[in-house]
Amino acid sequence: MIQRIDAEKCVGCGVCAEKCPLDTIRLRGGKAVIAYPDDCMTCFICERVCPAGAIFVHPFKEKLPPVFPGPAFENVEGNDLRDREEYHA
């Protein structure tokens, strides 16, 4: 999820809003703002394309297991649901 956009660093170029696949970021008053924070899929595109380094994405979704579990993902931390407390409840 997008943690914050530093308005002081933002130059208002709009690249982040243009590249966001879910339309999470909008330009208001010449600055980027998080319009729909719950829609963010944590893809990091906005953070990577921001020329001013004004966007900070919280990486919490990286720790979730992949959508397609299988042998290719066995070594991914947190992928084994048997290790989770709620599995044993």
Phi and psi in degrees as a GROMACS rama.xvg file:
@    title "Ramachandran Plot"
@    xaxis  label "Phi"
@    yaxis  label "Psi"
@TYPE xy
-68.8841  119.206  ILE-2
-77.9524  -46.3348  GLN-3
-166.664  160.926  ARG-4
-123.326  119.814  ILE-5
-77.2704  105.868  ASP-6
-63.3075  -28.5263  ALA-7
-70.6276  -33.3367  GLU-8
-84.5754  -28.8678  LYS-9
-61.1726  129.394  CYS-10
-99.2269  -1.07418  VAL-11
71.8313  27.4554  GLY-12
-72.4329  -26.5029  CYS-13
83.9137  3.12973  GLY-14
-62.2872  -39.8609  VAL-15
-62.5673  -45.297  CYS-16
-65.057  -37.1162  ALA-17
-68.5111  -39.0585  GLU-18
-88.6934  -16.4921  LYS-19
-63.0222  119.375  CYS-20
-69.8328  -18.702  PRO-21
-114.117  12.3315  LEU-22
58.3129  38.0347  ASP-23
-76.0776  -31.8446  THR-24
-105.573  139.551  ILE-25
-131.199  160.682  ARG-26
-99.12  128.114  LEU-27
-137.175  126.612  ARG-28
62.4612  29.384  GLY-29
78.3345  13.4223  GLY-30
-133.985  151.468  LYS-31
-76.7284  138.465  ALA-32
-134.593  154.85  VAL-33
-84.6205  103.204  ILE-34
-82.2962  -39.2083  ALA-35
-134.293  77.1255  TYR-36
-59.8253  -33.4671  PRO-37
-72.2403  -15.4684  ASP-38
-85.361  -11.8298  ASP-39
-61.5462  129.647  CYS-40
-101.696  11.5346  MET-41
56.1838  49.1721  THR-42
-89.1369  -13.762  CYS-43
70.01  6.1632  PHE-44
-60.8839  -47.4238  ILE-45
-60.3026  -42.1424  CYS-46
-64.231  -39.3614  GLU-47
-73.5712  -33.7045  ARG-48
-88.4425  -11.7065  VAL-49
-68.2284  114.273  CYS-50
-70.5481  -20.0985  PRO-51
-95.556  -7.64801  ALA-52
66.9005  34.9008  GLY-53
-91.1858  -10.5909  ALA-54
-106.807  134.597  ILE-55
-125.435  115.799  PHE-56
-100.792  129.621  VAL-57
-79.1767  127.196  HIS-58
-84.0785  22.3172  PRO-59
-59.3287  -30.9576  PHE-60
-72.1339  -17.9898  LYS-61
-63.1758  -24.031  GLU-62
-86.2226  -5.73738  LYS-63
-74.563  152.545  LEU-64
-67.4552  154.466  PRO-65
-65.4292  159.978  PRO-66
-69.4917  -33.0114  VAL-67
-112.527  85.4628  PHE-68
-67.1461  154.016  PRO-69
165.089  -174.698  GLY-70
-55.9605  -33.2331  PRO-71
-69.081  -17.6553  ALA-72
-113.867  9.09494  PHE-73
-59.3284  -33.2784  GLU-74
-90.4363  6.16982  ASN-75
-78.3711  125.939  VAL-76
-57.7521  131.089  GLU-77
84.9975  2.16787  GLY-78
-78.6114  -25.5879  ASN-79
-84.9194  104.552  ASP-80
-63.2868  -20.6394  LEU-81
-67.0883  -19.4121  ARG-82
-82.5016  -9.30812  ASP-83
-87.3203  145.644  ARG-84
-61.5336  -41.7044  GLU-85
-65.742  -19.6266  GLU-86
-69.3087  -34.397  TYR-87
-87.7543  -5.29782  HIS-88
